[in-house]
Amino acid sequence: MKIRDLCVSFGDKKVLDHFTAEFGPGITLLKAPSGYGKTTLLHTIAGLIIPDSGEIIGRPEKISLMFQDDRLFPWLTALQNIKAVCDDEALSRRLLEAVELSEEEKSKPASLSGGMRRRIAFARALAYQADLLLLDEPFKGMDLALIERLAPLLQNLTIPVILSSHSPEEQEVIGGRILEMDKG
């Protein structure tokens, strides 16, 4: 997938100014402080934001996006939240086990900690089995040891994975190509 001269503004504030990059299989980490356009870029790639100008070439049709907030269905259990995107109970159970939450399969989001909800949202993003995975701070609220155990779930994928992160330690554990974003 190629992005050429992508420009996105909100009113007078230019967030992406002629952003150009190419993404292939494997992990690309977007590295930048808050307010530098990482989330805007992910949302634009996903088609949630229409750019002012520029183009995205070769964007896959099946995209999975994990938002900064969990966006879990509060009336569904942990297992049901994952199964909602794939309708495959066996896969949903395997992913719930992979994110170390098998014992919480019947728990609803309100009874889970923030880190647990992030893991359910992460498992759900993986369950969709997309051709492009966009993750907006997927490991927020998790300790480094847990991130080390979850990282192989991304490292073993053969699709493009674009992930935003603030943490240098997290970036080191996850690996992949680092794309530093400048202001504007």
N, C-alpha and C positions, 0 to 999 in steps of 0.2 A: 504494500500500500504506500502510495506517495502523497505527500501534502505539499502543495506549491502555493507560496505567497498568500497564506491564509491570514485574513484580517477580520477581527471581531472587535466591535466597540459596544459599549453600553452608554448611550448618550454621548457625552464628550470624552469619555474615558476609553482610550484604546487599550484593550487587554492583549490582543495578539496582533502584531504588526509585521506582516509579510513573513509569517512563520513558514519554514520549509523543512521537511524531514522525510525520511523514508523508513518504513517499518517492515521487517521481515519476521520469519519464525523466531521464536525465543523471546526472552524478557528484555523490555526496554524500560528503564527506570527514569521517570521525569523528576529531575532534581531542581528545586528552586524554593526560595522562601514563600511564605503565604502571600497571596496577592499577585503572583507572577503569571497566572493563567493556566495552571495545571488542570484544574477542574474545568475551566472553560474549554480547553483543548479536548479533554475527554468527552465532554458533552457535545462538542461540535462534531467530533469523529462519530459519535453515536447517533447524530442526526437530531439531537434535542435543541441545538442552537443553529440557526441559519447564519453562515458567515456573511460579512459585508462584501467580501471578495475573496478570490483564491479558489482553489479546487482540491478535492480529495479524489485521487485516482486509485481504482482497485479496491475500494472499501467493500469488505464482505457484506453479504446480506444478513447473515445470522451473527449478531453481536450481543455479547453479554456485558452488562455494565453493573458494577457494584458501586453504589453511591457512597458518599461520605457518611450519610446517615443510613441506618440499617434497612429501613423500609420493609420490615417484616410485617406480615399480616397478624395483628394482635389476637385474633380469634382462632388462629391455627396453632398447632403444636410445632415444636422444632422440626420434627420429621415431616409434618404436613407442609411447612413452609418450604422445605427443600423439594418435596415431591410436587409442589404446585407448578414448577417450571419444567418438569421432565416426565411426570406421570409414571415413574419407574421406582417402585418401592425398594427393590434390591439395590439399585444405584444410590438412592437416597440414604439408605441405611449404611452403605459402605462409606459414603461421604461424611455422614454423621460420625461414624467411627474414626474416619481419617482426621477430623477436626477435634477428636477426643471428647465427644459429647454424647456418646451412645446412651449413657444413663439419663440424659435429659430429653429423650425422644418424645415423651408425652408432656413436657413442660411448655407452657406458653411464654411468649417473649417477656411479659411483665414480671415473670418470676426469675428471669435470668439476669446475670450481671451484664454490663456493657460489653466486656470482652467476649462473653459467651454469645451475645447477640451478633457481634461482628463475625464470629466463627460460623454461625448459622447463615448469615448473609454471604459469607465467602463460599461456603459449601453450596449454597443455592446458585451462586454465579458459576461455579464449576459444573453443577448439575445440568445447566442449560445446554452444555456441549456445543458452544458456538464456534465460529471460525475466527473470531477475534474476541479477546477478553480484555476489558477495560476495568481497572481497579483503582478506585479513588481512596487512598489511605486505608487499604484493607486490614492492616495490622495495628491500627490505632487502638491503644489501650491494652495491648498484649506485651508480655515480657519477652525478652530476647530468646530465652530457652524455648518458649512455645513457638516463636517465629521460626527458629531453627528446625523444629519438628514439622512445621507446616510448609516450609519452603519447597521441599521436594514435590509437593502437589503442583506447584507452578513450574519448577525446573524440568519436570518430566513431560510437559506439554510440548506439542509440535506446532502449535499455532502461534501467531503473534500475541504477546501479552504486553500491554502498556499499563504501567503502574506508577502512581504518584506516591511520593514519600518525602518526609522531612528528615528522617533519621539516618545519619551516616552508618550507624551500626546495623540498622535494618537493611540498608542498601548493600552492605558488605555481605550479610548473610544470604540475601536473595541472589545476588550476582546479576549477571546480564550486562547489557550495554547501558551506560549512563548518558542521558541526554540532559545537559544543563540548560535551563531556560533563563534568558535574560529578561529584565523588566521591559515590557512592551514587545 
